[in-house]
Amino acid sequence: MGLTGRSTGRHAVDRAPSVCRRSETDRVVALAGNPNVGKSTVFNGLTGMNQHTGNWPGKTVSIAQGRCSGREHDYVLVDIPGTYSLLAHSAEEEVARNFLCFGDPDAIVVVCDATCLERNLNLVLQTLEISSRVLVCVNLMDEARRKQIHISVKRLSERLGVPVVGISARKKQDLARVVRELDALPANNNPYRVRYPEPIEQAISGLQTVLEARELKRLNPRWLALKLLEQDKTLEAELQRYLGWDILGDAELQDCRRTVCEALAGQGLDGDRIKDAMVSSLVSAAEEFAGETVHCENHGYSGFDRRLDRILTSKHTGYPLMLLLLLLTFFLTITVSNVPSGWLSSLFGFLEEQLTAWFTRLGAPDWLHGLLVTGMFRTLGWVVSVMLPPMAIFFPLFTLLEDCGYLPRIAYNLDRPFRCCNACGKQALTMCVVDIGIRTAMPYSAILHGGFLTSGRYAAWAHPKSGSGF
């Protein structure tokens, strides 16, 4: 199957996933979390499956489902794509948001990374605005201990107002604790609510009063008021589909929204400024919670990252440094890789000569030599010589950039420019991979069409040698 207009981008979103319940008593649990926090490891450990949910553009975005049982209930676990926020900017983020908001899960498990808890708390706080039946699962506790990071799980639970469990997802006894916490999850918690600037709180209160008189199914009126202030068009379409009535056609509700938005505009809060104020409140709350519950013995651990951020994400130095680093990566991948490519092509050329001589001594027919040597072996040699060195350089380089935390900074730098063409910063890696693939595949494509055989290191393969037998 190839990439088509229906298999990529927004068309790849599984907008109406059906949850497979075996009985009416089964409880549906959504498994949410940032990318690369071990969410799929938790899912596979609990269900005994081997599922992988993609988080990169160009991959069909869907959800994985599995089952597990506790002493009290049977659960259908739904592993949704990883997302940093419920303010959806990409297809996988829409899938995650839509299932949490409109999939009516009986509970939500938010998996966090103990080594960078502050960043993960952003999603936790947004999830608490949707549902009170939330279990926070702080994963990678063993890795945090190795980095001398200590987390007060009890204090975090008290501040969030929901159960919190610290685990290492590869340990079965820790996964058993997750199931026990799900069994004991109270029907009604009193979760922490983020406090936004006073003008926004007044606007939320006004909209919430009108919404409470409407049929909202299981939606939280405060959360819905918050989303109406954001004026997210994709979310409004999903709201109408879920509620079954035209929320945009409700005259009283729209009059109220218009009034509060005009009041906010009069105080300098309109459009993106409202979203910026909301995000700032979430980030400040996450920072406050992390400051109270996370203790690092190495006090320079976070400070060093922040100093790097000031350099690598600055509008003055961020883009020049990013361009220089990407140019260096492309230079190493495309130009420097010509050296090992030349070595490999010489090696395969020598081996082809030896095979040809061997076939000649055996008196093998021309069609057999053409099939095995000229066809199969030469094609293998071309592909390995052209494709292997660039890939062997490119992917380790980008793995190093990912491990040192620079790829997320690149995504941050490029997010605003990419949004101008309805994309997101995370697609930077995809574009680099595609560009590398095109540049490394061009010689091979030219070889197949005969246009490249007379130049460079491939010229020796283009002209049959006398007495070679081909």
C-alpha positions as CSV (number, residue, x, y, z in Angstrom):
1,M,0.0,0.0,0.0
2,G,1.3,3.4,-0.9
3,L,0.7,6.9,0.4
4,T,-2.5,8.4,-1.0
5,G,-4.6,11.5,-0.3
6,R,-6.8,9.4,1.9
7,S,-4.0,7.7,3.9
8,T,-2.1,10.8,5.1
9,G,-2.7,14.0,7.1
10,R,-6.2,14.6,8.4
11,H,-7.7,11.8,6.3
12,A,-5.6,9.3,8.3
13,V,-7.4,10.1,11.5
14,D,-9.6,7.3,12.8
15,R,-12.4,9.7,13.8
16,A,-15.0,7.2,15.1
17,P,-13.1,4.3,16.7
18,S,-15.4,1.6,18.1
19,V,-14.6,0.2,21.5
20,C,-14.9,-3.6,21.6
21,R,-16.7,-4.5,24.8
22,R,-17.4,-8.2,25.6
23,S,-20.1,-7.3,28.1
24,E,-21.9,-4.2,29.4
25,T,-20.0,-4.4,32.7
26,D,-16.6,-3.9,30.9
27,R,-15.0,-0.6,31.8
28,V,-13.2,1.4,29.1
29,V,-9.9,3.0,30.2
30,A,-8.1,5.5,28.0
31,L,-4.3,5.3,28.1
32,A,-2.9,8.8,27.5
33,G,0.5,10.4,27.7
34,N,3.3,12.3,26.0
35,P,5.2,10.5,23.2
36,N,8.1,8.3,24.5
37,V,7.0,8.0,28.1
38,G,6.5,4.2,28.0
39,K,2.8,4.4,27.4
40,S,2.8,1.5,24.9
41,T,5.0,-0.5,27.3
42,V,2.4,-0.1,30.0
43,F,-0.4,-1.1,27.5
44,N,1.5,-4.1,26.2
45,G,2.4,-5.2,29.8
46,L,-1.2,-5.0,31.0
47,T,-2.8,-6.6,27.9
48,G,-0.1,-9.0,26.9
49,M,-0.2,-7.6,23.4
50,N,2.6,-6.1,21.1
51,Q,1.0,-3.0,19.8
52,H,2.7,0.1,18.5
53,T,0.9,3.4,18.0
54,G,2.7,5.9,15.7
55,N,3.3,9.5,16.5
56,W,4.8,10.8,13.3
57,P,3.1,12.6,10.3
58,G,2.4,10.4,7.3
59,K,1.5,7.3,9.4
60,T,-2.1,6.3,9.6
61,V,-3.2,7.4,13.0
62,S,-5.5,5.0,15.0
63,I,-5.9,3.5,18.4
64,A,-5.0,0.1,19.8
65,Q,-7.2,-1.9,22.1
66,G,-6.6,-4.7,24.6
67,R,-8.0,-6.3,27.7
68,C,-7.0,-6.9,31.2
69,S,-8.8,-7.9,34.4
70,G,-8.6,-6.8,38.0
71,R,-10.3,-8.3,41.1
72,E,-13.3,-5.9,40.8
73,H,-13.7,-5.2,37.1
74,D,-12.7,-6.2,33.5
75,Y,-11.1,-3.4,31.5
76,V,-10.8,-2.5,27.8
77,L,-7.6,-0.5,27.5
78,V,-7.5,2.0,24.7
79,D,-4.0,3.1,23.8
80,I,-4.3,6.5,22.1
81,P,-1.5,8.3,20.2
82,G,0.9,10.2,22.4
83,T,0.3,14.0,22.6
84,Y,1.9,16.8,24.4
85,S,-1.3,18.8,24.7
86,L,-5.0,18.6,24.1
87,L,-4.8,21.9,22.1
88,A,-4.6,19.8,18.9
89,H,-2.3,20.9,16.1
90,S,-1.9,17.6,14.3
91,A,-3.8,14.5,13.3
92,E,-2.6,12.3,16.2
93,E,-3.3,15.0,18.7
94,E,-6.9,15.3,17.4
95,V,-7.3,11.5,17.8
96,A,-6.2,11.7,21.5
97,R,-8.3,14.8,22.2
98,N,-11.4,13.4,20.5
99,F,-11.3,10.1,22.3
100,L,-10.7,11.6,25.7
101,C,-13.5,14.2,25.2
102,F,-16.1,12.3,23.2
103,G,-15.2,8.6,23.6
104,D,-16.8,8.4,27.0
105,P,-14.1,6.4,28.7
106,D,-14.9,5.2,32.2
107,A,-11.5,6.3,33.4
108,I,-8.3,7.9,32.1
109,V,-4.8,6.7,32.9
110,V,-2.2,9.4,32.1
111,V,1.3,8.0,31.9
112,C,4.1,10.5,32.7
113,D,7.9,10.4,32.5
114,A,9.4,10.7,36.0
115,T,12.6,12.2,34.5
116,C,10.8,15.2,33.1
117,L,7.6,15.3,35.2
118,E,7.1,19.1,34.9
119,R,6.6,18.8,31.1
120,N,4.2,15.9,31.4
121,L,2.0,17.7,34.0
122,N,0.8,20.0,31.3
123,L,-1.3,17.1,29.8
124,V,-2.3,15.9,33.3
125,L,-3.8,19.3,34.2
126,Q,-5.7,19.5,30.8
127,T,-7.0,15.9,31.4
128,L,-8.3,16.8,34.8
129,E,-10.4,19.5,33.2
130,I,-12.2,16.8,31.2
131,S,-12.7,14.1,33.8
132,S,-12.4,13.5,37.5
133,R,-11.9,9.8,37.1
134,V,-8.1,10.1,36.3
135,L,-5.2,7.9,37.5
136,V,-1.8,9.4,37.1
137,C,0.9,6.8,36.4
138,V,4.5,8.1,36.9
139,N,6.6,5.8,34.8
140,L,10.4,5.4,34.7
141,M,10.9,5.8,38.4
142,D,14.0,3.6,38.2
143,E,15.5,5.8,35.6
144,A,14.7,8.9,37.7
145,R,16.5,7.4,40.7
146,R,19.6,6.8,38.6
147,K,19.5,10.5,37.7
148,Q,19.1,11.3,41.4
149,I,15.6,12.7,40.9
150,H,13.2,12.0,43.7
151,I,9.4,12.4,43.4
152,S,6.9,12.6,46.3
153,V,4.1,10.6,44.8
154,K,1.9,11.0,47.9
155,R,2.3,14.8,47.8
156,L,1.6,14.9,44.1
157,S,-1.6,12.9,44.6
158,E,-2.7,15.4,47.3
159,R,-2.1,18.4,45.1
160,L,-3.7,16.9,42.0
161,G,-6.7,15.5,43.9
162,V,-6.5,12.2,42.1
163,P,-4.6,8.9,42.7
164,V,-1.0,8.8,41.6
165,V,1.2,5.7,41.3
166,G,4.9,5.5,40.6
167,I,6.0,2.5,38.5
168,S,8.6,1.0,36.2
169,A,6.6,-0.4,33.4
170,R,8.8,-3.4,32.8
171,K,8.1,-4.7,36.3
172,K,5.1,-7.0,36.5
173,Q,4.4,-6.1,40.2
174,D,4.3,-2.4,39.3
175,L,1.7,-3.1,36.6
176,A,-0.3,-5.1,39.1
177,R,-0.4,-2.0,41.3
178,V,-1.9,0.0,38.3
179,V,-4.7,-2.5,38.0
180,R,-5.4,-2.4,41.8
181,E,-5.5,1.4,41.6
182,L,-8.0,1.2,38.8
183,D,-10.2,-1.2,40.9
184,A,-10.1,1.3,43.8
185,L,-10.6,4.4,41.7
186,P,-13.3,6.5,43.3
187,A,-16.4,7.4,41.4
188,N,-16.0,11.1,42.1
189,N,-12.7,12.8,42.8
190,N,-12.1,16.5,43.5
191,P,-9.4,17.2,41.0
192,Y,-7.3,20.4,40.9
193,R,-8.6,23.1,38.6
194,V,-6.2,25.4,36.9
195,R,-6.9,29.0,37.8
196,Y,-6.8,31.3,34.7
197,P,-6.4,35.1,34.7
198,E,-9.5,36.8,36.3
199,P,-11.0,38.1,33.0
200,I,-10.9,34.6,31.6
201,E,-12.4,33.1,34.7
202,Q,-15.3,35.6,34.6
203,A,-15.8,34.7,30.9
204,I,-15.8,31.0,31.8
205,S,-18.3,31.5,34.6
206,G,-20.7,33.3,32.3
207,L,-20.6,30.6,29.6
208,Q,-20.7,27.8,32.2
209,T,-24.0,29.2,33.6
210,V,-25.6,29.0,30.2
211,L,-24.1,25.5,29.4
212,E,-25.3,24.0,32.7
213,A,-28.9,24.4,31.5
214,R,-28.1,22.4,28.3
215,E,-27.9,18.6,27.6
216,L,-24.1,18.0,27.5
217,K,-24.0,14.3,28.1
218,R,-20.8,13.6,30.0
219,L,-19.0,16.8,29.1
220,N,-17.7,19.0,31.8
221,P,-19.5,22.5,31.5
222,R,-16.4,24.4,32.7
223,W,-14.1,22.6,30.2
224,L,-16.7,23.2,27.4
225,A,-16.8,26.9,28.3
226,L,-13.1,27.0,28.1
227,K,-13.0,25.4,24.6
228,L,-15.7,27.8,23.3
229,L,-13.5,30.7,24.3
230,E,-10.7,29.2,22.2
231,Q,-13.0,29.0,19.1
232,D,-11.3,25.9,17.8
233,K,-13.2,25.1,14.6
234,T,-12.3,21.5,14.4
235,L,-13.4,21.0,18.0
236,E,-16.7,22.7,17.4
237,A,-17.5,20.3,14.5
238,E,-16.8,17.3,16.8
239,L,-19.0,18.9,19.5
240,Q,-22.0,19.0,17.2
241,R,-21.4,15.4,16.2
242,Y,-21.2,14.2,19.8
243,L,-24.0,16.3,21.3
244,G,-26.5,15.7,18.5
245,W,-27.6,19.3,18.4
246,D,-26.3,22.4,16.8
247,I,-24.3,24.1,19.5
248,L,-23.3,26.9,17.1
249,G,-27.0,27.6,16.4
250,D,-28.0,28.1,20.0
251,A,-28.8,31.8,20.0
252,E,-28.5,32.4,23.8
253,L,-25.2,30.5,24.0
254,Q,-23.7,32.4,21.0
255,D,-24.9,35.7,22.4
256,C,-23.2,35.0,25.7
257,R,-20.0,33.9,23.9
258,R,-20.0,37.1,21.8
259,T,-20.6,39.2,24.9
260,V,-17.7,37.6,26.9
261,C,-15.4,37.7,24.0
262,E,-16.0,41.4,23.5
263,A,-15.4,42.0,27.1
264,L,-12.1,40.1,26.9
265,A,-11.1,42.0,23.8
266,G,-11.7,45.2,25.6
267,Q,-9.0,44.0,28.1
268,G,-6.6,43.1,25.4
269,L,-7.4,39.4,25.3
270,D,-8.5,38.2,21.9
271,G,-7.7,35.4,19.5
272,D,-4.3,33.9,20.2
273,R,-3.8,36.0,23.3
274,I,-6.6,34.1,25.0
275,K,-4.8,30.8,24.2
276,D,-1.5,32.2,25.2
277,A,-2.9,33.2,28.6
278,M,-4.4,29.7,29.1
279,V,-1.2,28.0,28.2
280,S,0.8,30.3,30.5
281,S,-1.5,29.3,33.4
282,L,-1.1,25.6,32.6
283,V,2.7,25.9,32.4
284,S,2.8,28.0,35.7
285,A,0.7,25.4,37.5
286,A,2.9,22.5,36.2
287,E,6.0,24.3,37.3
288,E,4.5,24.9,40.8
289,F,3.5,21.3,41.2
290,A,6.9,20.1,40.0
291,G,8.6,22.5,42.4
292,E,6.7,21.0,45.3
293,T,7.0,17.3,44.5
294,V,10.3,16.8,42.6
295,H,13.7,17.1,44.2
296,C,16.9,16.8,42.2
297,E,20.1,16.1,44.0
298,N,22.0,17.5,41.0
299,H,20.7,21.0,41.2
300,G,22.3,21.9,37.8
301,Y,20.1,19.3,36.0
302,S,17.2,21.7,35.2
303,G,19.3,24.9,35.2
304,F,21.6,23.6,32.4
305,D,18.5,22.7,30.2
306,R,17.1,26.2,30.8
307,R,20.3,27.9,29.8
308,L,20.4,25.8,26.6
309,D,16.8,26.7,25.9
310,R,17.7,30.4,26.1
311,I,20.3,29.9,23.4
312,L,18.8,27.1,21.2
313,T,15.2,28.5,21.1
314,S,16.0,32.2,21.1
315,K,14.7,34.2,18.0
316,H,18.2,35.6,17.6
317,T,20.4,32.5,17.9
318,G,18.0,29.6,17.6
319,Y,17.5,29.7,13.8
320,P,21.1,30.3,12.9
321,L,22.3,27.5,15.1
322,M,19.6,25.2,13.9
323,L,20.5,25.9,10.2
324,L,24.2,25.4,10.9
325,L,23.5,22.0,12.6
326,L,21.2,20.8,9.9
327,L,23.6,21.9,7.2
328,L,26.4,19.9,9.0
329,T,24.1,16.9,9.2
330,F,23.2,17.1,5.5
331,F,26.9,17.6,4.6
332,L,27.9,14.5,6.5
333,T,25.0,12.5,5.2
334,I,25.2,13.5,1.5
335,T,28.9,14.5,0.8
336,V,30.9,12.6,3.4
337,S,29.0,9.4,2.7
338,N,30.4,9.4,-0.9
339,V,33.7,8.0,0.6
340,P,32.2,4.8,2.0
341,S,29.9,4.6,-1.0
342,G,33.0,4.5,-3.2
343,W,34.6,1.8,-1.1
344,L,31.5,-0.3,-1.2
345,S,31.0,0.1,-5.0
346,S,34.6,-0.9,-5.6
347,L,34.2,-3.9,-3.3
348,F,31.0,-5.0,-5.1
349,G,32.6,-4.3,-8.5
350,F,35.6,-6.6,-7.5
351,L,33.2,-9.3,-6.3
352,E,31.2,-9.1,-9.5
353,E,34.4,-9.6,-11.5
354,Q,35.3,-12.7,-9.4
355,L,31.8,-14.1,-9.8
356,T,31.9,-13.5,-13.6
357,A,35.2,-15.2,-13.9
358,W,33.9,-18.1,-11.8
359,F,30.8,-18.5,-14.0
360,T,33.0,-18.3,-17.1
361,R,35.2,-21.2,-15.8
362,L,32.2,-23.3,-15.1
363,G,30.8,-22.6,-18.6
364,A,27.5,-21.3,-17.2
365,P,25.0,-20.1,-19.8
366,D,24.6,-16.4,-20.4
367,W,21.0,-16.3,-19.2
368,L,22.1,-17.7,-15.8
369,H,24.9,-15.3,-15.5
370,G,22.6,-12.4,-16.5
371,L,20.0,-13.4,-13.9
372,L,22.3,-14.0,-10.9
373,V,25.3,-11.7,-11.4
374,T,24.3,-8.9,-13.9
375,G,20.8,-8.7,-12.5
376,M,20.5,-9.8,-8.8
377,F,24.0,-9.2,-7.5
378,R,24.7,-5.9,-9.4
379,T,21.3,-4.5,-8.3
380,L,22.1,-5.5,-4.7
381,G,25.5,-3.8,-5.0
382,W,24.1,-0.6,-6.3
383,V,21.4,-0.4,-3.7
384,V,23.8,-1.1,-0.8
385,S,26.5,1.2,-2.1
386,V,24.1,4.1,-2.7
387,M,21.7,3.8,0.2
388,L,23.5,2.2,3.1
389,P,26.2,4.9,3.9
390,P,23.8,7.9,4.0
391,M,21.4,6.0,6.2
392,A,24.1,4.7,8.5
393,I,25.3,8.3,9.1
394,F,21.9,10.1,9.1
395,F,20.0,8.0,11.6
396,P,22.7,7.8,14.3
397,L,23.1,11.6,14.0
398,F,19.4,12.2,14.5
399,T,19.3,9.6,17.3
400,L,22.0,11.6,19.0
401,L,20.1,14.8,18.5
402,E,17.0,13.2,20.0
403,D,18.8,11.8,23.0
404,C,20.4,15.2,23.8
405,G,17.0,16.9,23.5
406,Y,17.6,19.0,20.5
407,L,15.0,17.6,18.1
408,P,12.1,18.9,20.3
409,R,13.8,22.3,20.3
410,I,13.9,22.2,16.5
411,A,10.2,21.3,16.5
412,Y,9.6,24.3,18.7
413,N,11.5,26.7,16.5
414,L,9.8,25.5,13.3
415,D,6.2,25.2,14.7
416,R,5.1,28.7,13.9
417,P,6.5,28.7,10.3
418,F,5.1,25.3,9.6
419,R,1.7,26.3,10.9
420,C,1.5,28.8,8.0
421,C,1.1,25.9,5.7
422,N,-1.2,23.9,8.1
423,A,1.6,21.7,9.4
424,C,3.4,21.4,12.7
425,G,7.1,21.6,13.9
426,K,7.3,17.9,14.5
427,Q,7.3,17.4,10.7
428,A,10.8,18.7,10.5
429,L,12.3,15.2,11.0
430,T,9.9,13.8,8.4
431,M,11.0,16.5,5.9
432,C,14.7,15.8,6.6
433,V,14.2,12.0,6.1
434,V,12.3,12.6,2.8
435,D,15.0,15.0,1.5
436,I,17.8,12.6,2.4
437,G,15.8,9.8,0.8
438,I,15.3,11.7,-2.4
439,R,18.9,12.8,-2.6
440,T,20.3,9.3,-2.0
441,A,17.8,7.7,-4.2
442,M,18.5,10.0,-7.2
443,P,21.7,8.2,-8.2
444,Y,20.0,4.8,-8.0
445,S,17.1,6.0,-10.0
446,A,19.4,7.4,-12.6
447,I,21.3,4.1,-12.7
448,L,18.0,2.3,-13.5
449,H,17.4,4.8,-16.3
450,G,20.9,4.5,-17.6
451,G,21.8,8.2,-17.2
452,F,24.3,7.8,-14.4
453,L,26.3,4.9,-15.6
454,T,28.8,7.0,-17.4
455,S,29.9,9.2,-14.5
456,G,31.9,8.9,-11.3
457,R,32.5,5.6,-9.5
458,Y,29.7,3.9,-11.5
459,A,31.4,4.3,-14.8
460,A,33.5,1.1,-14.2
461,W,30.3,-0.8,-13.9
462,A,28.8,0.6,-17.0
463,H,31.2,-0.7,-19.6
464,P,31.7,-4.5,-20.0
465,K,35.3,-5.6,-19.9
466,S,36.7,-7.7,-22.6
467,G,36.5,-11.3,-21.8
468,S,34.3,-10.8,-18.9
469,G,31.4,-12.8,-20.3
470,F,28.8,-10.0,-19.9
